Amino acid sequence: MEKIRVLLVEDEQTLAMIIKDTLDVQCFDIQIAKNGEEGFRLFCELHPEVLVTDVMMPKMDGFELVKRIRQTDKHTPVLFLTARSAMDDVVQGFEIGGTDYLKKPFGMQELMVRIKALAKRAFVQEQTDKQPDWYDIGKYKFNPTLQRLLFAGKEEVLSFRESEILKRLCMNENQVVNTQNILLELWGDDTFFNSRSLHVFITKIRHKLSKDSHIQIVNVRGIGYKLITE
């Protein structure tokens, strides 16, 4: 039986190790990050089936971590672990993309049941979503799965990175997509050289979309890129 791949982001190391030691002997493969920044890096690297994260953490809290993940990943289930039980916190967690919420202290059996339920739900959704999706970008149609861009009945094949970058822009139309997120997910690191490479790809995509003057890809200096369609 394949183990469920889980990323646990928890700054209380004693609790993190108790969870790992308990769940590792069950049907789980647990990787640990000790803060939000490390959690984001490992999430991009490992692509876990379920993310379990604390809310109050150093460097980047759980809410900010999930906000960044949801820029490009709308589907991986997220279980928040927190001692904060105020209704506003619960609502905020769900609004930014959380899937479930478990208040500390909790029992390990309950944690395991919830993770299994989230993984099963995600698998069913993935099977449902396997049909390729088309995005409307002004007068263009774009399919990231097929890496195809259509305009006036003519088709153009995109490279993998062109397609993945454009998909992220389409998923967040009229919102800024963080440069670091794109670099970590598609290049593996956010060095200056790779940042320049991303800029070259953005220029290529702008050219491919240039037949519709109402489409813009705006560079928000120091933050990222935004797709705007008028």
C-alpha positions in Angstrom: 0.0 0.0 0.0 1.4 3.4 -1.0 1.9 5.8 1.8 0.2 9.2 1.8 2.8 11.9 1.3 2.4 14.6 3.9 4.3 17.9 4.5 4.1 19.0 8.2 5.0 22.6 8.9 5.4 23.0 12.7 7.8 25.1 14.7 7.2 23.1 17.9 9.9 20.5 17.2 8.8 18.1 20.0 5.3 18.0 18.7 6.5 17.7 15.1 8.6 14.6 16.0 5.8 13.0 18.0 3.5 13.4 14.9 6.2 12.1 12.5 7.1 9.1 14.7 3.5 8.2 15.2 2.3 8.6 11.6 5.4 7.2 9.9 4.6 3.7 11.2 1.1 4.0 9.7 0.3 4.7 6.1 2.0 8.1 5.9 5.3 9.5 4.7 5.9 12.6 6.8 8.4 15.4 5.9 8.9 18.2 8.4 9.5 22.0 7.9 10.2 24.1 11.0 8.8 27.4 9.7 6.7 28.9 6.8 9.7 29.8 4.6 11.1 26.3 4.7 7.6 24.9 4.3 7.1 26.8 1.1 10.4 25.6 -0.3 9.7 22.0 0.5 6.1 22.2 -0.8 7.5 23.3 -4.2 10.1 20.6 -4.1 8.1 17.7 -2.8 4.5 18.3 -4.1 2.9 16.5 -1.1 -0.6 15.0 -1.2 -1.6 16.8 2.0 -0.2 19.9 3.7 -0.5 20.1 7.5 0.6 23.4 8.9 0.6 25.3 12.2 -0.6 29.0 12.0 1.7 30.8 14.5 5.2 30.3 13.2 8.4 32.4 12.8 9.6 33.9 9.5 6.2 33.2 7.7 3.0 32.2 9.4 0.7 29.4 8.2 -1.9 31.8 6.7 0.8 33.6 4.6 2.3 30.2 3.6 -1.1 29.0 2.3 -1.8 32.3 0.5 1.4 31.9 -1.5 0.8 28.3 -2.3 -2.8 29.0 -3.5 -1.4 31.5 -6.1 -0.4 28.4 -8.2 -1.9 25.4 -6.4 -5.6 25.5 -5.8 -6.1 21.8 -5.1 -3.7 20.3 -2.5 -5.7 20.0 0.7 -4.5 22.0 3.7 -5.1 21.1 7.3 -4.4 23.9 9.8 -3.2 23.0 13.3 -3.6 25.7 15.8 -4.2 26.7 19.4 -6.2 29.7 18.1 -9.9 28.9 18.1 -11.4 32.3 17.6 -14.1 32.2 14.9 -12.4 35.0 12.9 -9.2 32.8 12.7 -11.3 29.8 11.5 -13.0 31.9 8.9 -9.8 33.4 7.7 -8.2 30.0 7.4 -11.0 28.8 5.1 -11.1 32.0 3.1 -7.5 31.8 2.1 -7.7 28.2 1.0 -7.7 26.0 4.0 -9.6 22.7 3.7 -9.8 21.6 7.3 -9.0 22.9 10.8 -7.8 21.0 13.9 -7.5 22.7 17.3 -4.6 21.9 19.6 -4.4 19.7 21.6 -5.6 16.9 19.4 -5.5 13.1 19.3 -3.3 11.3 16.8 -6.1 9.1 15.7 -8.2 12.1 14.8 -5.3 13.6 12.9 -4.8 10.4 10.9 -8.5 10.1 10.1 -8.6 13.7 8.8 -5.5 13.4 6.7 -6.8 10.2 5.1 -10.1 11.9 4.3 -8.4 14.9 2.7 -6.1 12.7 0.6 -9.1 10.6 -0.6 -11.1 13.7 -1.5 -8.2 15.2 -3.4 -7.7 11.9 -5.3 -11.4 11.9 -6.4 -11.2 15.5 -7.4 -8.0 14.9 -9.4 -9.7 12.1 -11.4 -12.7 14.4 -12.1 -10.4 17.2 -13.3 -8.3 15.2 -15.7 -10.0 16.5 -18.8 -7.9 19.4 -20.2 -9.1 22.9 -19.4 -9.2 25.9 -21.7 -8.6 29.4 -20.6 -9.9 32.4 -22.5 -7.3 35.2 -22.7 -8.9 38.0 -24.7 -9.3 36.6 -28.2 -7.0 33.7 -27.5 -7.7 30.3 -26.1 -5.1 28.5 -24.1 -4.8 24.9 -22.9 -1.9 24.3 -20.5 -2.2 20.5 -20.5 -1.9 20.4 -24.3 0.5 23.4 -24.3 -1.6 24.9 -27.1 -2.4 28.6 -27.8 -5.2 29.3 -30.3 -6.0 32.5 -32.2 -8.4 32.9 -35.0 -8.3 29.2 -35.7 -4.5 29.0 -35.8 -2.7 26.9 -33.3 0.7 27.5 -31.7 2.6 25.0 -29.6 4.2 26.4 -26.4 7.2 25.1 -24.6 6.7 23.5 -21.2 7.9 26.6 -19.3 6.0 29.0 -21.5 2.9 27.0 -20.8 3.4 26.7 -17.1 4.2 30.4 -16.7 1.1 31.4 -18.7 -1.0 29.0 -16.7 0.0 30.6 -13.4 -0.8 34.1 -14.9 -4.2 32.8 -16.1 -5.1 31.3 -12.8 -4.4 34.6 -11.1 -5.7 37.0 -13.8 -5.5 40.7 -12.7 -3.5 39.6 -9.6 0.3 39.6 -9.1 2.0 36.2 -9.3 5.1 36.3 -7.1 8.4 35.9 -9.1 10.0 33.8 -6.4 7.0 31.3 -6.5 7.5 30.8 -10.3 11.2 30.4 -10.0 11.1 27.9 -7.2 8.5 25.8 -8.9 9.8 25.8 -12.4 13.6 26.4 -12.1 14.2 25.0 -8.6 15.8 28.2 -7.2 15.5 32.0 -7.4 19.0 33.0 -8.5 19.5 36.2 -10.4 20.4 34.2 -13.5 17.1 32.3 -13.4 15.2 35.6 -12.8 16.6 36.9 -16.0 15.7 33.7 -17.8 12.1 34.1 -16.5 12.0 37.7 -17.9 13.0 36.3 -21.3 10.2 33.8 -21.2 7.7 36.6 -20.2 8.9 38.6 -23.2 8.3 35.6 -25.5 4.8 35.1 -24.1 4.0 38.8 -24.6 5.0 38.4 -28.2 2.8 35.3 -28.7 -0.2 37.3 -27.3 0.5 40.4 -29.2 -2.2 39.9 -31.8 -4.8 41.1 -29.2 -3.9 44.7 -28.0 -6.2 44.4 -25.0 -3.9 41.9 -23.3 -1.0 43.0 -21.1 1.5 41.2 -18.9 2.7 43.8 -16.4 5.9 43.7 -14.5 5.3 44.8 -10.9 8.8 45.7 -10.0 10.3 43.7 -7.1 7.2 41.5 -6.7 6.1 39.7 -9.9 4.0 39.7 -13.0 0.3 40.3 -13.6 -1.9 39.3 -16.6 -4.4 42.0 -17.5 -7.2 41.6 -20.1 -9.4 44.6 -20.8 
